Amino acid sequence: MSFMSLRATVGSVAISKRTTKFIRDCFGRINRHSQLFVAMLLAMTQPYAVWADAGTNNFQLTCTAFEDNAVIPKKYTCDGQDVNPPLVFKSIPANAKSLALTVSDPDAPMGTWSHWVVYNIPPNTLEIKEDTNPGKEVLNDFGKNAYGGPCPPSGKTHHYIFHAYALDCLLNIKDGPTINDVEKSLQGHIIAQSLLVGTYQK
């Protein structure tokens, strides 16, 4: 596997040029061994994923308000209107029965911080408009069933990982699910997934 092929996929995770650059900046030059490390790292962040054949995955999550690995506009943060940014799903697998989306900050001082978890998004959803709820929302680390925008402490730049999943079923989860409930329910049902990275600094 060449370095440039990482921009398309690692396992079943679609990765763009900018995200690959972010990975390269973090880990240095990516060679055969570090590619495996990055794939393992992504797998550990979503331990219940079932990795599909990378060659069959064109599923992609993009945003019309910012490019991958670029600054998230203030409007979508706690310093602005704190509404979700407009998102676009591309090449949704034909056999997908639902979509799911998580947004998290791995740079948070107390560990990864959950900003948004949404599941059972209809598979024909091509876009999520700003300030809308596309599916069933889960309690985030701000203590609300809604989107919570970037709100880092002053200092370093934080990275916000938008992680989209195409699933082969609707998730049947008890009322008032936790993030862990959703992660467990994903087990064995992921057809494809895609990452979008945004940054923000106060």
Buried (B, 14 or more C-beta within 10 A) or exposed (E): EEBEEBBBBBBBBBBBEBBBBBBBEEEEEBEEEBBEEBBEBBBEBBEBBBBBEBEEBBBBBBBEBBBBBEBBBBBBBBEEBBBBBBBBBBEBBEEBBBBBBBBBBEBBEEEEBBBBBBBBBEBEBEBBEBBEBBBBBBBBBBEEBBBBBBBBEEEEEBBBBBBBBBBBBBBEBEEEBBBEBBBBBBEEBBBBBBBBBBBBEB
